[in-house]
Amino acid sequence: MLRKQKPVKDSFVTMTELVLPNDTNTLHNLMGGRMMHLMDIAAAVSAQRHSNRIVVTASVDNVSFREPIRLGNVVTLQAQVTRSFSSSMEVHIDVWAEDIPSGTKIKSNEAFYTFVAVDQSGRPIDVPEALAETPEDIQLYEGALRRRQLRLVLAGRLKPQDATELKSLFEIE
């Protein structure tokens, strides 16, 4: 059965937070755990928008902390589904830190989260196919299968020889 298609742009989420003292460590930087909490929320909303379902976090990978986010900065998270599979969706998140008084804005974090859509009983349920339209969205879409296969190989849920998109990374005979 063909799945309904839904443009990835329909899953786009922007979330903005102000870094307050309770969010920071002793160096007055946003705590990493707090950042991951915010990222999980933004990514979950994106996955829910795509699937119109309850979603649960299945994996978090490639969270990079490039630059510290300081007390008083404004944090902007942008999340969007990159690709969907039968019941799972990969969501890409970019995080920007803005120092409004100085007029500076830097990209501080980036990540890929995977969510599974579930029914009221917690069982996986089908989601719409993701339709990538812009060159950037198409590039993220095309890389999603490689990232998914790598996640599954690392989790022991897929044999390396069955990872069709990763054969060049593994010595398989």
C-alpha positions as CSV (number, residue, x, y, z in Angstrom):
1,M,0.0,0.0,0.0
2,L,1.3,3.5,-0.9
3,R,1.8,5.8,2.0
4,K,0.5,9.4,1.8
5,Q,3.2,12.0,1.1
6,K,3.7,15.1,3.2
7,P,6.2,17.8,2.4
8,V,9.0,18.1,5.0
9,K,8.5,21.8,5.2
10,D,5.2,21.2,6.9
11,S,7.2,19.7,9.9
12,F,9.3,22.8,10.4
13,V,9.5,24.1,14.0
14,T,11.2,27.1,15.4
15,M,11.5,27.3,19.2
16,T,13.1,30.2,21.1
17,E,14.3,30.3,24.7
18,L,16.2,32.8,26.9
19,V,19.1,31.3,28.9
20,L,18.4,32.1,32.5
21,P,20.6,31.5,35.6
22,N,18.8,28.2,36.5
23,D,19.7,26.8,33.0
24,T,23.5,27.3,33.4
25,N,26.5,25.6,34.9
26,T,29.1,27.2,37.2
27,L,30.8,28.8,34.1
28,H,27.5,30.5,33.2
29,N,27.0,28.4,30.1
30,L,23.8,26.6,29.2
31,M,24.0,23.0,30.6
32,G,24.3,20.3,27.9
33,G,21.5,18.3,29.4
34,R,19.2,21.3,29.3
35,M,20.2,21.9,25.6
36,M,19.4,18.2,24.8
37,H,16.0,18.6,26.6
38,L,15.1,21.6,24.4
39,M,16.3,19.8,21.3
40,D,14.2,16.8,22.2
41,I,11.1,19.0,22.5
42,A,11.6,20.8,19.3
43,A,12.3,17.6,17.4
44,A,9.3,15.8,18.9
45,V,7.0,18.7,17.8
46,S,8.4,18.4,14.3
47,A,7.8,14.6,14.2
48,Q,4.3,15.1,15.5
49,R,3.6,17.7,12.8
50,H,4.7,15.2,10.2
51,S,2.9,12.2,11.5
52,N,-0.1,13.7,13.3
53,R,0.6,11.0,15.9
54,I,2.0,10.6,19.4
55,V,5.8,10.1,19.0
56,V,8.5,8.7,21.2
57,T,12.3,9.3,21.0
58,A,14.0,6.3,19.6
59,S,17.6,7.6,19.2
60,V,19.7,10.6,19.4
61,D,22.9,10.7,17.5
62,N,25.5,13.2,16.3
63,V,24.8,15.9,18.9
64,S,27.7,18.3,18.5
65,F,28.4,21.1,20.9
66,R,30.4,23.6,18.9
67,E,30.2,26.8,20.9
68,P,29.1,27.5,24.4
69,I,25.8,29.3,24.9
70,R,26.1,31.9,27.5
71,L,23.8,33.2,30.2
72,G,21.5,35.8,28.7
73,N,21.7,34.5,25.2
74,V,18.6,33.8,23.1
75,V,18.6,30.2,21.9
76,T,16.7,29.4,18.6
77,L,16.1,25.8,17.7
78,Q,15.0,24.8,14.2
79,A,13.8,21.3,13.6
80,Q,12.5,19.5,10.6
81,V,11.8,15.9,9.5
82,T,14.4,14.9,6.9
83,R,12.9,11.5,6.0
84,S,10.4,9.0,7.2
85,F,10.4,5.2,7.0
86,S,7.4,3.0,7.9
87,S,6.8,4.3,11.5
88,S,10.0,6.2,12.2
89,M,11.2,9.7,11.3
90,E,14.6,11.3,11.3
91,V,14.6,14.9,12.5
92,H,17.5,17.4,12.0
93,I,17.9,20.2,14.5
94,D,20.0,23.3,14.2
95,V,20.6,25.5,17.3
96,W,21.6,29.1,17.2
97,A,22.8,31.3,20.1
98,E,22.2,35.0,19.8
99,D,23.7,37.7,21.9
100,I,21.2,40.5,21.3
101,P,23.2,43.4,22.9
102,S,26.3,42.7,20.7
103,G,24.3,41.7,17.6
104,T,26.0,38.4,17.2
105,K,24.5,35.1,16.3
106,I,26.3,31.7,16.0
107,K,25.4,28.2,15.2
108,S,26.2,26.3,18.4
109,N,24.6,22.8,18.1
110,E,23.3,20.4,15.5
111,A,21.8,16.9,15.9
112,F,19.8,14.1,14.4
113,Y,17.0,12.6,16.4
114,T,14.8,9.6,15.5
115,F,11.2,9.3,16.6
116,V,8.7,6.5,16.2
117,A,5.0,7.3,15.8
118,V,2.8,5.1,18.1
119,D,-0.9,4.5,18.6
120,Q,-2.7,4.9,21.9
121,S,-1.4,1.5,23.0
122,G,2.2,2.4,22.3
123,R,2.5,0.2,19.2
124,P,4.3,1.6,16.1
125,I,2.0,3.0,13.5
126,D,2.7,4.1,9.8
127,V,3.6,7.7,9.0
128,P,3.4,9.7,5.8
129,E,6.3,9.5,3.4
130,A,8.5,12.6,3.6
131,L,8.6,14.7,0.5
132,A,11.8,16.8,0.2
133,E,11.6,19.7,-2.2
134,T,14.5,22.1,-1.8
135,P,18.1,21.2,-2.6
136,E,19.0,21.2,1.1
137,D,16.0,19.1,2.0
138,I,16.9,16.6,-0.7
139,Q,20.5,16.4,0.5
140,L,19.3,15.6,4.0
141,Y,16.7,13.2,2.7
142,E,19.3,11.3,0.6
143,G,21.7,11.0,3.6
144,A,19.0,9.8,6.0
145,L,19.1,6.1,4.8
146,R,22.9,5.9,5.4
147,R,22.5,7.5,8.8
148,R,19.6,5.1,9.6
149,Q,21.6,2.0,8.5
150,L,24.6,3.2,10.6
151,R,22.4,3.6,13.7
152,L,21.0,0.1,13.2
153,V,24.4,-1.5,12.7
154,L,25.8,0.3,15.8
155,A,22.8,-0.9,17.8
156,G,23.3,-4.5,16.6
157,R,19.9,-4.5,14.9
158,L,21.3,-4.7,11.3
159,K,24.2,-6.8,10.1
160,P,26.9,-4.8,8.4
161,Q,26.7,-6.9,5.2
162,D,23.0,-6.0,5.0
163,A,23.6,-2.2,5.2
164,T,23.4,-1.6,1.5
165,E,24.1,2.2,1.8
166,L,27.2,1.6,4.0
167,K,29.1,-1.1,2.0
168,S,32.0,1.3,1.3
169,L,32.5,1.9,5.0
170,F,32.8,-1.8,5.9
171,E,35.2,-4.5,4.6
172,I,32.4,-7.1,3.7
173,E,33.2,-10.2,1.6
